[in-house]
Amino acid sequence: MHKPLPDRSRFDYVIVGGGTAGCILAEALSRSGRASVLLCEAGGEARSPWITIPAGFYKLLTNPAYNWGFWSEAEPATRNRRIAIPRGKGLGGSTLINGMIYVRGQPQDYDLWAARGCTGWGWADVLPHFRALERWAGPDPDGMRGKDGPLPVCEVVEKNPVGQAFLDAAAAQGQRFNPDYNGAGQEGVGWYQVNQERGERHSAARAWLAQARRRPNLTVLTHARATRILLEGRRATGVTLARPGGPLTILASEVILTAGAVQTPQLLELSGIGDADRLRALGIEVVHDLPGIGENYLDHFCTRMNWRVSHPVTLNELTRFPKVLGEVAKYALNRRGVLTYGTGLAHGFLRSREGLDRPDVQYFFMHASYANAAERKLDRFPGMTLGVTQLRPQSRGSIHATSPDIAVQPRIRPNFLDAEEDRRAMVDGMKLGRAIVGQAPMDAYRVRELSPGPDCQGDADWLEFARANGQTIYHAAGTCRMGTDPGAVVAPDLTVRGIAGLRVADASVMPEMVSGNTQAAVMMIAQKAAQDLIPAG
């Protein structure tokens, strides 16, 4: 909406970015009614009818109204391909267009954060925040799930027999079934958990922001892109916004950046906070030399192995005319059928080789195969796909501004497969995936491996397949790393080091990657940040 605001209006809190973290913070900080809160989002309202339909991400992923459409630089290690880096746009951010997969990660992830100086971020510290987020619909034998939170979480509602065959094949290969990978232990195979209720997507905007917008102390501005953080010396005092009606200056007691791992470091650099030499080269006046900004870029690199399937029971057929008409009717009548699917049906969190103390690879099984994975175009014959990703990549990339103009895309250099451990985990993970799909329970469906195909045998072949075909699974993180060492960007309380009145509370603060999809961890970060801020409000 375009709520008129006088120039130089003042708020207690200005939140920059109406995505996952921004929606949660806006709801929490406005809840008491005492603090004035402004949430500004560069995109628009989430109005597309495809947003609430889980399978609608196929339509939205390439829609510029809901995806910023970032691309990586071409790099030799990935055969000089530019790789798509989708980021959600509009109120709800990436929760409007993602696969809805809900994964907390492993306890060791957060204990590692704490061990590296992020006091208050160990597993025992963050578990209560995860529980506060969730409205878990399944059994809770470990007593670790939240039941009363704003975000509905359930298992996928359609459990296709091809997916069951994959789980049976994993058991035949020696893996165990895990009924709740967000419970006491992540390891094993099972059905994915998603943020859905009654067959509909629940974005962050729907779960948190919708009710909060009725509060008079919360103002939401859409089509309001922050172009600069206002600074008086070493204190943030507000932001400048570009809007259709002209630029706007907003003053604030506290500025909270939730623009995400791509745009938060870009905005900091354009505001004069970053590596001094880099800023001077762009003609930007240096306010605070903070070289870690934009470094430590983390993402999950994924390969997709495909097989042809013997029976016409996959999404490749069910989403085409005339069968799709029956699926549309099924969804309209009872919110069931193929339109309830996201990006994953069955999961695996497994160890790629012996000797590891915990899972290091994640699998995404789907009874669908893609002629073009980046554009989500399905094959015209029955197929199935096994996505393979390393849970905790060691390679580090960077994201930096290339121009003083916020509209110019930053330079994204993932540096995928730089670390030897990353190359080994991807190769071993794909080999294990082939071994699972090769088990007897898959015989009724498996015709032949299409990609990488039977000619891929040696480790060099597997690695070349990864280099030539791997994509991200859209988990950009780490570019404003939390810590206490000189290279850290934010302190454990998420304040930008050396700048008063300025915090970051999005995926960019992660010092290390979490073991799985990142949306739940981002929600937890926002939930914890809000709780830490509320006493001061």
C-alpha positions as CSV (number, residue, x, y, z in Angstrom):
1,M,0.0,0.0,0.0
2,H,1.0,3.6,-0.4
3,K,0.3,5.1,3.0
4,P,1.2,8.8,2.9
5,L,4.0,9.8,5.3
6,P,5.5,13.2,5.8
7,D,9.1,13.5,4.9
8,R,11.3,13.1,8.0
9,S,8.7,11.1,9.9
10,R,10.2,9.5,13.0
11,F,9.8,5.9,14.3
12,D,11.2,3.9,17.2
13,Y,12.1,1.1,14.8
14,V,12.6,1.1,11.0
15,I,12.8,-2.4,9.5
16,V,14.4,-2.5,6.0
17,G,13.0,-5.4,4.1
18,G,9.6,-7.0,4.4
19,G,10.7,-10.6,3.8
20,T,10.8,-13.5,6.2
21,A,12.7,-11.8,9.1
22,G,11.1,-8.4,8.5
23,C,7.6,-9.7,8.9
24,I,8.4,-11.5,12.2
25,L,10.2,-8.4,13.6
26,A,7.4,-6.1,12.6
27,E,4.8,-8.2,14.4
28,A,6.9,-8.7,17.5
29,L,8.0,-5.1,17.9
30,S,4.6,-3.7,17.4
31,R,2.8,-6.2,19.6
32,S,2.9,-4.2,22.9
33,G,1.5,-1.0,21.2
34,R,4.2,1.1,22.8
35,A,6.7,1.3,20.0
36,S,6.2,2.9,16.6
37,V,7.4,0.6,13.9
38,L,7.9,1.1,10.1
39,L,8.3,-1.8,7.8
40,C,9.5,-0.8,4.4
41,E,9.6,-3.3,1.5
42,A,11.0,-2.7,-2.0
43,G,8.5,-5.0,-3.6
44,G,4.7,-5.0,-3.5
45,E,1.8,-6.7,-1.8
46,A,1.6,-10.5,-2.2
47,R,-1.5,-10.5,-4.4
48,S,-0.9,-13.3,-6.9
49,P,-3.4,-16.2,-6.6
50,W,-0.5,-18.6,-7.0
51,I,1.0,-17.6,-3.7
52,T,-1.3,-19.7,-1.5
53,I,-1.1,-22.7,-3.9
54,P,2.0,-24.6,-2.9
55,A,2.8,-25.7,-6.5
56,G,2.5,-22.0,-7.5
57,F,6.2,-21.5,-7.0
58,Y,6.6,-23.0,-10.5
59,K,4.8,-19.8,-11.8
60,L,6.4,-17.3,-9.4
61,L,10.0,-18.4,-9.4
62,T,10.7,-16.6,-12.7
63,N,8.2,-13.7,-12.1
64,P,10.0,-10.4,-11.7
65,A,7.2,-9.1,-9.4
66,Y,8.2,-11.8,-6.8
67,N,11.8,-12.6,-7.6
68,W,14.7,-10.1,-7.7
69,G,16.3,-12.4,-10.3
70,F,19.9,-12.2,-9.2
71,W,22.6,-14.1,-11.0
72,S,26.1,-15.2,-10.0
73,E,29.3,-14.3,-11.8
74,A,30.6,-16.9,-14.3
75,E,33.3,-18.8,-12.6
76,P,35.7,-21.5,-14.0
77,A,35.0,-24.0,-11.2
78,T,31.4,-24.2,-12.5
79,R,32.3,-24.1,-16.1
80,N,31.8,-20.4,-16.6
81,R,28.0,-20.6,-16.1
82,R,26.0,-17.8,-14.5
83,I,23.9,-19.4,-11.9
84,A,20.5,-18.1,-10.8
85,I,20.3,-16.7,-7.3
86,P,16.5,-16.2,-6.7
87,R,15.5,-13.9,-3.8
88,G,11.9,-13.3,-2.9
89,K,10.4,-9.8,-3.5
90,G,7.3,-8.4,-1.9
91,L,5.8,-8.7,1.6
92,G,6.8,-12.2,2.7
93,G,10.0,-12.3,0.8
94,S,11.4,-15.7,-0.2
95,T,8.5,-17.4,1.7
96,L,6.3,-16.4,-1.2
97,I,8.3,-18.4,-3.7
98,N,10.3,-21.1,-1.9
99,G,9.6,-24.8,-1.6
100,M,8.2,-24.4,2.0
101,I,10.6,-27.0,3.4
102,Y,11.0,-26.5,7.2
103,V,14.3,-27.7,8.6
104,R,15.8,-26.5,11.9
105,G,19.3,-27.9,11.3
106,Q,21.4,-29.9,13.6
107,P,22.2,-29.0,17.2
108,Q,25.9,-29.0,16.5
109,D,25.4,-26.2,14.0
110,Y,24.3,-23.7,16.7
111,D,26.8,-25.0,19.3
112,L,29.5,-24.3,16.7
113,W,28.2,-20.7,16.4
114,A,28.5,-20.4,20.2
115,A,31.9,-21.9,20.2
116,R,33.1,-19.3,17.7
117,G,32.2,-16.4,19.9
118,C,28.4,-16.1,19.2
119,T,27.4,-16.2,22.9
120,G,23.7,-16.9,23.3
121,W,23.3,-18.8,20.0
122,G,24.0,-22.4,21.2
123,W,21.3,-25.1,20.6
124,A,19.9,-24.8,24.1
125,D,19.6,-21.0,23.5
126,V,17.8,-21.2,20.1
127,L,15.6,-24.2,20.7
128,P,12.9,-22.2,22.6
129,H,12.7,-19.8,19.7
130,F,12.2,-22.6,17.2
131,R,9.4,-23.9,19.4
132,A,7.8,-20.5,19.7
133,L,7.6,-20.3,15.9
134,E,5.9,-23.6,15.2
135,R,2.4,-24.9,15.2
136,W,3.4,-28.5,14.6
137,A,0.6,-30.8,13.5
138,G,2.4,-34.1,13.9
139,P,3.3,-36.4,16.8
140,D,6.0,-35.2,19.2
141,P,7.6,-38.2,20.9
142,D,10.8,-36.2,21.7
143,G,8.9,-33.3,23.3
144,M,10.8,-30.8,21.2
145,R,8.2,-29.3,18.9
146,G,6.2,-26.2,19.3
147,K,2.4,-26.5,19.1
148,D,1.1,-23.0,19.6
149,G,3.2,-20.8,17.3
150,P,2.0,-18.7,14.4
151,L,3.6,-20.9,11.6
152,P,1.7,-24.1,10.8
153,V,4.1,-27.0,10.0
154,C,3.0,-30.4,8.8
155,E,4.3,-33.3,6.7
156,V,3.6,-33.3,3.0
157,V,-0.1,-34.2,2.6
158,E,0.3,-36.3,-0.5
159,K,2.6,-39.3,0.0
160,N,3.1,-40.7,-3.5
161,P,3.9,-44.4,-3.9
162,V,7.1,-43.5,-5.9
163,G,8.2,-41.6,-2.8
164,Q,7.4,-44.6,-0.6
165,A,9.5,-46.7,-2.9
166,F,12.4,-44.3,-2.4
167,L,12.1,-44.6,1.4
168,D,12.0,-48.4,1.1
169,A,15.0,-48.4,-1.1
170,A,16.9,-46.3,1.4
171,A,16.0,-48.8,4.1
172,A,17.2,-51.6,1.9
173,Q,20.5,-49.8,1.4
174,G,20.9,-49.6,5.2
175,Q,19.4,-46.2,6.2
176,R,16.8,-45.7,8.9
177,F,13.4,-44.1,8.7
178,N,13.2,-40.9,10.8
179,P,9.6,-39.8,11.6
180,D,10.7,-36.3,12.7
181,Y,14.1,-34.9,11.5
182,N,13.3,-31.7,13.5
183,G,13.1,-33.8,16.7
184,A,15.9,-35.3,18.7
185,G,18.0,-36.3,15.7
186,Q,18.1,-35.3,12.0
187,E,19.7,-38.4,10.5
188,G,17.6,-40.7,8.3
189,V,15.0,-40.6,5.6
190,G,11.3,-39.7,5.7
191,W,8.7,-37.2,4.5
192,Y,9.5,-33.5,4.3
193,Q,7.8,-31.0,6.6
194,V,6.4,-27.9,5.1
195,N,4.9,-24.6,6.3
196,Q,1.4,-25.4,5.0
197,E,-2.1,-25.8,6.5
198,R,-5.0,-27.4,4.8
199,G,-3.1,-27.6,1.6
200,E,-2.2,-23.9,1.4
201,R,1.2,-22.1,1.7
202,H,1.7,-20.0,4.8
203,S,4.2,-17.3,4.1
204,A,5.8,-15.1,6.7
205,A,3.4,-12.3,5.7
206,R,0.4,-14.6,6.2
207,A,1.6,-16.1,9.5
208,W,2.9,-12.9,11.2
209,L,2.1,-9.7,9.4
210,A,-1.5,-10.1,8.4
211,Q,-2.9,-9.6,11.9
212,A,-0.3,-7.1,12.9
213,R,-1.2,-4.7,10.2
214,R,-4.3,-3.8,12.0
215,R,-2.3,-2.1,14.8
216,P,-2.1,1.7,14.6
217,N,1.6,1.7,15.8
218,L,2.7,-0.4,12.7
219,T,3.1,1.3,9.3
220,V,3.9,-0.8,6.3
221,L,5.2,0.8,3.1
222,T,5.5,-1.2,-0.1
223,H,7.5,-0.2,-3.2
224,A,9.8,1.6,-0.8
225,R,13.4,0.7,-1.5
226,A,16.0,1.8,1.0
227,T,18.9,3.5,-0.9
228,R,21.0,4.6,2.1
229,I,21.3,4.3,5.8
230,L,21.5,7.8,7.4
231,L,24.4,8.2,9.7
232,E,25.5,10.9,12.1
233,G,29.1,10.0,12.9
234,R,29.0,6.4,14.0
235,R,25.2,6.3,14.7
236,A,22.4,5.3,12.4
237,T,19.6,7.8,12.5
238,G,17.3,6.6,9.7
239,V,17.0,5.7,6.0
240,T,16.4,7.2,2.7
241,L,13.7,5.5,0.6
242,A,13.0,5.5,-3.1
243,R,9.3,5.4,-3.8
244,P,7.0,6.0,-6.8
245,G,6.0,9.4,-5.4
246,G,9.6,10.5,-4.9
247,P,12.3,10.0,-2.3
248,L,11.5,9.9,1.4
249,T,13.7,10.4,4.5
250,I,12.7,8.5,7.6
251,L,14.2,9.0,11.0
252,A,14.5,6.2,13.5
253,S,15.9,5.4,17.0
254,E,16.9,2.0,15.7
255,V,17.4,0.7,12.1
256,I,17.1,-3.0,11.6
257,L,18.3,-4.5,8.3
258,T,16.4,-7.6,7.1
259,A,17.1,-7.2,3.3
260,G,18.7,-10.6,3.0
261,A,22.2,-11.9,2.3
262,V,22.4,-10.3,-1.1
263,Q,21.0,-6.8,-0.5
264,T,21.9,-6.2,3.2
265,P,25.7,-6.0,2.5
266,Q,25.0,-4.0,-0.7
267,L,23.0,-1.4,1.3
268,L,25.7,-1.2,4.0
269,E,28.4,-0.6,1.4
270,L,26.4,2.1,-0.3
271,S,26.0,3.8,3.0
272,G,29.7,4.0,3.5
273,I,30.1,1.0,5.8
274,G,32.5,-1.7,4.4
275,D,36.0,-2.2,3.2
276,A,37.5,1.2,2.9
277,D,39.5,0.6,-0.3
278,R,36.6,-1.1,-2.0
279,L,34.3,1.8,-1.2
280,R,36.7,4.5,-2.4
281,A,37.1,2.6,-5.7
282,L,33.3,3.1,-6.1
283,G,33.4,6.7,-5.2
284,I,31.6,6.1,-1.9
285,E,32.6,8.2,1.1
286,V,33.9,5.9,3.9
287,V,32.1,6.3,7.2
288,H,33.3,3.1,8.8
289,D,35.9,0.6,7.7
290,L,34.4,-2.8,8.2
291,P,36.1,-5.2,5.7
292,G,34.0,-8.3,6.6
293,I,30.9,-6.9,4.9
294,G,30.0,-9.0,1.8
295,E,32.6,-11.7,2.6
296,N,31.8,-15.2,3.9
297,Y,29.0,-15.8,1.3
298,L,27.6,-19.3,1.9
299,D,25.1,-21.2,-0.2
300,H,24.0,-24.8,-0.8
301,F,25.2,-26.2,-4.1
302,C,23.0,-28.9,-5.5
303,T,23.1,-31.5,-8.3
304,R,20.0,-33.2,-9.6
305,M,20.1,-36.8,-10.7
306,N,17.2,-37.9,-13.0
307,W,15.7,-41.3,-13.9
308,R,13.1,-42.3,-16.4
309,V,10.0,-43.9,-14.7
310,S,8.1,-46.8,-16.1
311,H,4.6,-45.7,-15.2
312,P,2.8,-42.4,-15.9
313,V,2.3,-41.5,-12.2
314,T,4.8,-38.6,-11.9
315,L,4.2,-34.9,-11.9
316,N,5.4,-34.8,-15.5
317,E,2.1,-36.3,-16.6
318,L,-0.2,-35.2,-13.7
319,T,0.5,-31.6,-14.4
320,R,-0.4,-31.8,-18.1
321,F,-3.7,-31.7,-19.9
322,P,-6.0,-33.6,-19.5
323,K,-4.9,-35.1,-16.1
324,V,-4.2,-31.6,-14.7
325,L,-8.0,-30.8,-14.8
326,G,-8.7,-33.6,-12.3
327,E,-5.9,-32.3,-10.1
328,V,-7.3,-28.8,-10.2
329,A,-10.7,-30.1,-9.2
330,K,-9.2,-32.1,-6.4
331,Y,-7.4,-29.1,-5.0
332,A,-10.5,-26.8,-5.4
333,L,-12.7,-29.3,-3.5
334,N,-10.5,-30.6,-0.7
335,R,-7.0,-29.0,-1.0
336,R,-5.4,-32.3,-2.0
337,G,-3.5,-33.5,-5.1
338,V,-0.4,-32.4,-6.9
339,L,-1.0,-28.6,-6.3
340,T,-0.1,-29.2,-2.7
341,Y,3.5,-30.1,-3.6
342,G,6.5,-27.9,-3.1
343,T,10.1,-28.8,-4.0
344,G,10.6,-31.9,-1.9
345,L,8.5,-35.0,-1.2
346,A,10.9,-37.4,0.6
347,H,14.1,-36.4,2.4
348,G,17.4,-37.9,3.4
349,F,19.9,-36.5,5.8
350,L,22.7,-39.0,5.6
351,R,26.4,-39.5,6.0
352,S,28.1,-39.7,2.6
353,R,30.9,-42.0,3.9
354,E,31.9,-43.9,7.0
355,G,33.8,-42.1,9.8
356,L,31.6,-39.0,9.9
357,D,30.0,-38.1,13.2
358,R,26.8,-36.7,11.7
359,P,25.0,-36.3,8.3
360,D,26.8,-34.2,5.7
361,V,24.5,-34.5,2.7
362,Q,20.8,-33.8,2.2
363,Y,18.6,-35.4,-0.5
364,F,15.4,-34.1,-2.1
365,F,13.4,-36.8,-3.8
366,M,10.6,-35.8,-6.1
367,H,8.5,-37.8,-8.6
368,A,9.2,-35.3,-11.3
369,S,12.1,-34.6,-13.6
370,Y,13.1,-31.3,-15.2
371,A,14.0,-30.5,-18.8
372,N,15.3,-27.2,-17.3
373,A,15.8,-27.2,-13.6
374,A,16.5,-23.5,-13.3
375,E,13.2,-22.7,-15.0
376,R,11.3,-25.7,-13.5
377,K,10.2,-27.0,-16.9
378,L,9.2,-30.6,-16.6
379,D,10.1,-33.4,-19.0
380,R,7.4,-34.8,-21.3
381,F,7.9,-38.4,-20.1
382,P,7.6,-40.0,-16.7
383,G,10.6,-39.1,-14.5
384,M,11.9,-38.7,-11.0
385,T,14.7,-36.6,-9.5
386,L,17.1,-36.9,-6.6
387,G,18.6,-33.6,-5.6
388,V,21.9,-33.9,-3.7
389,T,23.5,-31.1,-1.6
390,Q,26.3,-30.8,0.9
391,L,24.9,-29.6,4.2
392,R,27.8,-27.6,5.4
393,P,29.9,-26.3,2.6
394,Q,33.4,-25.0,3.5
395,S,33.8,-22.8,0.3
396,R,33.4,-19.1,0.9
397,G,32.3,-16.6,-1.7
398,S,31.5,-12.9,-1.7
399,I,28.7,-10.4,-2.6
400,H,29.7,-6.7,-3.1
401,A,28.3,-3.6,-4.6
402,T,29.6,-2.6,-8.0
403,S,28.0,0.8,-8.2
404,P,26.8,3.6,-5.9
405,D,23.4,2.9,-7.5
406,I,21.3,0.4,-5.4
407,A,19.5,-0.7,-8.6
408,V,22.7,-2.1,-10.1
409,Q,23.0,-5.8,-9.1
410,P,25.9,-6.6,-6.7
411,R,28.6,-8.9,-7.9
412,I,27.9,-12.4,-6.6
413,R,30.8,-14.7,-6.5
414,P,29.8,-18.1,-4.9
415,N,33.2,-19.8,-5.3
416,F,31.4,-23.1,-5.3
417,L,33.5,-26.3,-4.9
418,D,36.6,-24.5,-3.9
419,A,37.2,-26.6,-0.8
420,E,38.3,-30.2,-1.2
421,E,35.8,-31.3,1.4
422,D,33.0,-29.8,-0.7
423,R,34.1,-31.7,-3.8
424,R,34.4,-35.0,-1.9
425,A,31.1,-34.6,-0.2
426,M,29.3,-33.9,-3.4
427,V,30.9,-36.8,-5.3
428,D,30.3,-39.3,-2.4
429,G,26.7,-38.0,-1.9
430,M,25.8,-38.6,-5.6
431,K,27.3,-42.1,-5.5
432,L,25.3,-42.9,-2.4
433,G,22.2,-41.5,-4.1
434,R,22.7,-43.8,-7.1
435,A,23.2,-46.8,-4.7
436,I,19.8,-46.0,-3.0
437,V,17.8,-45.7,-6.2
438,G,19.5,-48.9,-7.4
439,Q,17.9,-51.0,-4.6
440,A,15.1,-53.5,-5.3
441,P,12.2,-51.4,-4.0
442,M,12.7,-49.0,-6.9
443,D,12.7,-51.7,-9.6
444,A,9.0,-51.3,-10.3
445,Y,9.5,-47.6,-11.3
446,R,13.2,-47.2,-12.3
447,V,13.8,-47.6,-16.1
448,R,17.2,-46.0,-16.5
449,E,19.3,-43.2,-15.2
450,L,19.2,-40.2,-17.5
451,S,21.5,-37.8,-15.6
452,P,24.4,-38.1,-15.1
453,G,23.9,-41.5,-16.8
454,P,25.6,-44.8,-16.7
455,D,28.8,-43.5,-18.3
456,C,29.5,-41.5,-15.1
457,Q,31.6,-43.9,-13.1
458,G,34.8,-42.4,-11.8
459,D,35.2,-39.6,-9.2
460,A,36.4,-37.3,-12.0
461,D,33.2,-38.0,-13.9
462,W,31.0,-37.2,-10.9
463,L,32.9,-34.0,-10.2
464,E,32.6,-32.8,-13.8
465,F,28.9,-33.5,-13.7
466,A,28.6,-31.3,-10.6
467,R,30.7,-28.5,-12.1
468,A,28.8,-28.5,-15.4
469,N,25.2,-28.9,-14.0
470,G,25.0,-27.9,-10.4
471,Q,22.8,-25.0,-9.2
472,T,22.0,-23.5,-5.9
473,I,19.0,-24.3,-3.8
474,Y,18.7,-20.7,-3.0
475,H,20.1,-20.5,0.6
476,A,22.3,-17.3,0.4
477,A,23.7,-16.6,3.8
478,G,26.7,-15.4,5.8
479,T,27.6,-12.0,4.2
480,C,27.4,-10.0,7.4
481,R,28.9,-12.7,9.7
482,M,28.2,-12.6,13.4
483,G,31.1,-13.0,15.8
484,T,33.6,-11.2,18.1
485,D,36.8,-11.5,16.0
486,P,38.0,-8.6,13.8
487,G,36.5,-10.0,10.6
488,A,32.9,-10.2,12.1
489,V,30.3,-7.7,10.9
490,V,27.8,-7.9,13.7
491,A,28.2,-8.7,17.4
492,P,26.2,-11.6,19.0
493,D,23.4,-9.0,19.8
494,L,23.3,-8.4,16.0
495,T,24.5,-4.8,16.3
496,V,26.8,-3.7,13.5
497,R,30.2,-3.4,15.0
498,G,31.2,0.2,15.4
499,I,27.8,1.7,14.5
500,A,25.2,2.5,17.2
501,G,21.5,2.1,16.4
502,L,22.0,-0.3,13.6
503,R,21.3,-4.1,13.6
504,V,21.1,-6.9,11.1
505,A,18.7,-9.8,11.6
506,D,18.6,-12.0,8.5
507,A,20.4,-14.9,6.9
508,S,23.5,-12.7,6.3
509,V,24.4,-13.0,10.0
510,M,25.0,-16.8,9.9
511,P,28.7,-17.4,10.7
512,E,28.4,-21.0,9.4
513,M,25.8,-22.7,7.2
514,V,23.0,-24.6,9.0
515,S,22.4,-28.2,8.0
516,G,19.4,-27.9,5.8
517,N,17.0,-25.4,4.2
518,T,17.5,-22.0,5.8
519,Q,14.0,-20.5,6.2
520,A,13.5,-21.9,9.7
521,A,16.9,-20.6,10.9
522,V,16.1,-17.1,9.5
523,M,12.7,-17.2,11.3
524,M,14.5,-18.2,14.5
525,I,17.1,-15.4,14.1
526,A,14.3,-12.8,13.7
527,Q,12.3,-14.3,16.7
528,K,15.4,-14.1,18.9
529,A,16.3,-10.6,17.7
530,A,12.8,-9.3,18.5
531,Q,12.9,-10.8,22.0
532,D,16.3,-9.1,22.6
533,L,15.0,-5.8,21.4
534,I,11.6,-5.7,23.1
535,P,12.8,-4.9,26.7
536,A,14.6,-1.8,25.2
537,G,11.4,-0.7,23.5
